[in-house]
Amino acid sequence: MCTTCGCGIGQTRINGKTVQLRRHAGTALRYRPTQSDHAHTHEQAPSSVTDLPVPGTIDFGAGIAGTHAPGMSQTRMVKIERDILAKNNQYADENRRYLAERGIFALNLVSSPGSGKTTLLVKTIDMLRDRFPVAVIEGDQQTDHDAARIRATGVPALQINTGKGCHLDAHMIGQALQQLSLRNNSLLFIENVGNLVCPSGFDLGEAHKVVILSVTEGEDKPLKYPDMFHAADLMLLNKCDLLPYLSFDVGQAIAYAQRVHPGLPVLQISATQGGGMPEWIDWIIAGCRRAAAISQTAQPHDS
């Protein structure tokens, strides 16, 4: 059982077929900015974000495990988390090697529900599919609605339904990679389950986590869900075409995000109106070129 949100072991469906996967669930992690993108630690988040006591607040994240489960000690929870995440990271490393050897640039798109991930993804595919082979892994608890929207663009999309699970894990992605016949020097998008908590702690083997925050959500989301913004390599501030109708403070949202993750790059975009999309596309193209260049030095492999 996930010690953060309660998701348990259950049936996962990949493209409609049931597979038995252990639900790799664990608590949110804390990241050291000085370590590599995928190095994890269980230290507390920066004191300016989470360590100040707030009158009238009961903090169930103050223990060494960073979370609470009825009837389970903090020490036991830390052990379970470390065991689960260590196994997940093994799968992630396998995925990363597979992708790197083939020059596949993989992005893990993470956000809360309703941020506009799928609309952004459709628009991005429309702008890139003539330049790179593109494929998508879609994560949702149920339905294949988003995968159907992606397939309508003409690119392959594989649906993973997580059941009670609230995030994708590296084992699921490894299973999906076996089914997706990805081309060398291609672009892979992983659209994670809509959730700003658990996906932050699970390395999938991707090149980057990209967190999407819409202006309809409130500028304080980076402070409320710091682990996700701390784990991300890029923040997309979406639905900026709606700013004239909202009281959203763009400067404050960016300041909060960069308080949690100093130096976090931020792009302001509108997936529906096209604002900021060229900068996002340029960022992806640069990543694809780097991935292709790195793969040229990898050992020979089967296509």
N, C-alpha and C positions, 0 to 999 in steps of 0.2 A: 504494500500500500504506500502511496506517495505521502510522505510526511508533511508535505506542503498543502496539498489540495484534496487528498483522499482518493485519487484514482487508483484502481487496483488491477490485478491480473485479470485479463479477460480476452475476448476474441478481437483480433485485429483483422480487417479485411483490406486486401490489396487488389484493386481492380475487381471488386465484387467477390473474390475468393477468400474464404476464411483461412487464416494461418495462425498457428499458435506461437505467439511471441511473448516472452517475459516482459512485463511492463516495467521498463527501466525508469522508475520514478524516484525522485529524491528532492531534497530541499534546494532552494535557491542558493547559489554560490556567491562568494565574495571574490573579487578579482584584484590582483596587484597590478597597477598600471605599468610597472617596470618589467613584468614578465612577458613572455610571448603571448600571442593572441589566445592560445589554447592551454595555458598553464593555469591551474586552478588552486585556490587556497580557501580555507574555511575561516579566515579572519573576518572580523566585522568590517562593514562598509565604512567609508570615511566618516569621522566623527561629526563633521559639519552636516551630514545628512541624517544619520540614524541614531547617534549615541546620546543626544541630548534628551534628558527626561522631560516629558510633557505632562503638566498637571492634568488630572482627570483622564489619564490614558492608562490602560492595562496593556503592557507590551509582552506578548507571547513570543516575540522574536529576540528577547534579550539574552537567552541562554546560549551556551556554547554551540548548540545545534542550529541556532538561528530560527527555530520554529518550535512547535508544540504538538504532541500527540497524546491523547488521554491514556494513562496507564503505562507510558513508556518513558524511561529515563533519558536525559539528555545525552549521556554517554552512549547508550544503546543506539539512539538515533544517529549520532555521529558515525558510529561503526557501520550501520546499515547504509548510510549515505555514501560513505567512502567505498564500501564494497560495490554498490550499484554503479557509482560513477566511474570507478576504476574499470569495470567490465565494459561500460558504455564507451569509455575512451579507447579501449582496445579496438572495438568495432569502428570507432571514428578514425583511428589511425589507418586501419585497413581501407576504409572508404577514401581517405585522403591520398593514400598511395595510388589507388586505382585511378582516381581522377587526375592526379598530377602526372602520372605516366602517359596519360592520353591527352593531356593539354586541355582538359575540361574545366572551365571556370564555373564554380558552383556558388550560388548565393542563397543564403537562408533568410527569407523574408519573414519578419516577426512583427506582431502588432496586437492590439486589442481587436475584438470583433467590430466590424463597421468602419475601419480606418480607410477602406478603399484599396486593400491589397490586390484583390482580383482585378478590379478595374484598372489599376496601375499596371498590373502584369499584362493584361490584354493590350493596353496602349504601348507598352514597352516592346512586346513581341511584334506588333505591327511595325514598329520603327526599326527592328533589328533582324527580322527573319530573313531578309535578303542579304544580310552581311555574314551571319553565322548560322550553323545548324542550332536549333533551340529545342529543348525538351523541358518538361515541367513535372515535378512531383507535388501533388496536392494533398494536404493534410486537413482532415475534418473529422469530427466525432462520428457524423453520419452524413449520408447522401453523397452524390457525385455531381452536384449542381455546378460547383466551381470548375471541376475537371471538364465538364461538358462545355462550359464557356471557353475554356482554353482550347479544347479540340476544335471548336468552331473557327479558330484562327488558322487552322491547318497544321499546327505543331502537335507532336505526341504529348499526351498528358496521362500520367498514371495516378490513380486515386488511392490514397491510404485512408481508411476509416479506422480511427483509434478506439471506437467504442467508448468505454468510460474514461479512457486516457485523455489527458489534457495537453499533450505535446507529442511531437515526433521524437524518436530516439535513433541512435546510429545503427542499431540492428535492423530497424524498419527500413532505413534508407539503403542499407546493404542489400536487403531483399529486393527492394525496388530497382536498384542498379542492375541486378541480375536479369530483370525482366525488360529493361528499357533499351537495349541495343544502342547505346549512345555512340555517336560518331566522334572521332578524334577532333581536337581543336574546336569543340562545341561549347555551348552555353547551357547550363542547367540551373533552373530556378526551383527552389524548394519553398513552397508556400506553407508555412507552419500553421498549426491550429491557432485560432485567434485567442491569445492569452499572453498577458504581460508578466507572468510569474514563471512557471516551470520551464518554458523553452529557453530561458536565459542560461540555465545550468547544463544544457545538454549539447555537447559538441557533436555535430553530425558528420564531420569531415569536410565541411564547407570551407571555401576560401574566406568568406566574410559573413557575419550577421549584419543585416540591414534592418534597423528598426524604423517603422513607419508610425508617425504620430499625426493624426488629423486635427485641424484647427477646431473641429467641433467637440473635441474631447476635453479641453481644458489644459492650460499651460503648466499645471502642477504635476502632470503625469510622471515626468522624470524623477521627481522627489518621492512620489508614492510608490513607484516601481523601479527603484534605482538599479537593481541587478541587471535588468534588461538593457537599460541605456548604458550601463558600464560595460556590458559584454559586447555591445554593438561597435562596428567599425565605421558606420555611417548612419546618420539620421535623416530621413526624408520627412519634411513637414508638408503634409498633403492637404488638398482641398483649399489651397490659398485663395482661390477665386471667391470663396465665401467670406473672406475677411471683412469686406465692407458691411456685412450684415451681422457681425458678431463682435463681442467685446474681447476677443482673444488677443493677448499681448505677445506678439512674436518675439520681441527682445527678451521678455521674461522667460518664455519657454526655452529659448536657446541658452540663456544664462543658467537655468536650472539643469538642463541636460549637460552643460559643460562644467557645472559644479560637481555633478556625479562622475562625469568622464571628461577631465580636462583635455581640451584640444579636439573633442569629437567634431568631425566635419558635419555640417548641416547644409542640405539643399532644400530650398523652398520651391514646391512644385504644385501644379494642378494637373492631375491625370486627365480630367475631362476637358479642360481648356488648353492644355499644352504648355502652360507656363513652367519654366524650369526644367522641362523634359530634355532639351538638348544637353544640358550639363549632366544630367543623370545618365543619358546615353553615352556621352563621352567617358564618364567614369567606368561604365561597364566595358566599353571597347578597350580602354587602357588595360583593364584587368584581363580580358580575353587575350590580348597580345602578350601580356606577361606570362600567362599560363601556357600559351603555345610555345614561347621561347624557352621556358623551363623544361617542357616535355622533350625538347630536342636533345637534352643532356641525359634523359632517363634511359634505362636499359631497354633493349628490345622487348616487346610484349605481343601477345595475341590481340588482334583488333576486336 
